[in-house]
Amino acid sequence: MRIVIPTNDNNGYLSKMGAHFGKANFYTIIEVENNEIKDVEVIPNPGHGAGACGNAIANILNLKPDALIVVGIGPNPAMGFNKAGLSVFVDKESISVEESVNKLLNNQLPRVMNQGTCGIKS
């Protein structure tokens, strides 16, 4: 499983989660096998550019994730990811990528479909 998490810093699985998927400084990419983190890659977020959230969606989809974990996301990009078949989960409580991935692997994160995260509690 390939999981993408927007992050504020470049500290691998210890990176702090970014508050909004499109504005985070980095994307931390976690490869999981047999419920264990096997590989971690951190890349700079290329930014929204002129396409606003559409470019942010494309940036993440280009990473070929199986899942995306976010702290915050609006309804339009949530709908865009849903249409693309990407599972989006919300985690407003975890500090680090490692903690959030463990919650996902233990089915402790709610899935976002076509709504933003404002009304969702983790």
CORFENPE-V611543 format. One record per residue. N is the residue number from 1. RES is the residue in one letter. BURIAL is # if it has 9 or more other C-alpha atoms within 8 Angstrom, else .. Layout:
<<N | RES | BURIAL> <N | RES | BURIAL>>
//
This chain:
<<1 | M | .> <2 | R | #> <3 | I | #> <4 | V | #> <5 | I | #> <6 | P | #> <7 | T | #> <8 | N | #> <9 | D | .> <10 | N | #> <11 | N | .> <12 | G | #> <13 | Y | #> <14 | L | .> <15 | S | #> <16 | K | #> <17 | M | #> <18 | G | #> <19 | A | #> <20 | H | #> <21 | F | #> <22 | G | #> <23 | K | #> <24 | A | #> <25 | N | #> <26 | F | #> <27 | Y | #> <28 | T | #> <29 | I | #> <30 | I | #> <31 | E | #> <32 | V | #> <33 | E | .> <34 | N | .> <35 | N | .> <36 | E | .> <37 | I | #> <38 | K | .> <39 | D | .> <40 | V | #> <41 | E | .> <42 | V | #> <43 | I | .> <44 | P | .> <45 | N | #> <46 | P | .> <47 | G | .> <48 | H | #> <49 | G | .> <50 | A | .> <51 | G | .> <52 | A | .> <53 | C | #> <54 | G | #> <55 | N | #> <56 | A | #> <57 | I | #> <58 | A | .> <59 | N | #> <60 | I | #> <61 | L | .> <62 | N | .> <63 | L | .> <64 | K | .> <65 | P | #> <66 | D | #> <67 | A | #> <68 | L | #> <69 | I | #> <70 | V | #> <71 | V | #> <72 | G | #> <73 | I | #> <74 | G | #> <75 | P | #> <76 | N | #> <77 | P | #> <78 | A | #> <79 | M | #> <80 | G | #> <81 | F | #> <82 | N | #> <83 | K | .> <84 | A | .> <85 | G | .> <86 | L | #> <87 | S | #> <88 | V | #> <89 | F | #> <90 | V | #> <91 | D | #> <92 | K | #> <93 | E | .> <94 | S | #> <95 | I | .> <96 | S | #> <97 | V | #> <98 | E | .> <99 | E | #> <100 | S | #> <101 | V | .> <102 | N | .> <103 | K | #> <104 | L | #> <105 | L | .> <106 | N | .> <107 | N | .> <108 | Q | .> <109 | L | #> <110 | P | .> <111 | R | .> <112 | V | #> <113 | M | #> <114 | N | #> <115 | Q | #> <116 | G | #> <117 | T | #> <118 | C | .> <119 | G | .> <120 | I | .> <121 | K | .> <122 | S | .>>
//
